[in-house]
Amino acid sequence: MVTLSVPDMNCAHCQASVESALKPHTSKLEVDLQGRKVHAESLTEVEKLLEALSDIGFPASVES
């Protein structure tokens, strides 16, 4: 499982957009709006998740 930091995700609409963008690339997805984090089991390379988020205006980074 990978944890992504999504600092610009700050409302329910943002959360829905993030979930929609990532669902095709994940087998399991948990979005923590309060913590502005996404926990995902990726079906592809992590870079694809970051790219999917960037494409919808939510730059993200991998948390260690």
PyMOL commands that set and color helices and strands:
alter all, ss='L'
color gray80, all
select helices_A, chain A and resi 12-25+46-55
alter helices_A, ss='H'
color red, helices_A
select strands_A, chain A and resi 2-5+26-32+37-42+61-62
alter strands_A, ss='S'
color yellow, strands_A
deselect
rebuild
show_as cartoon
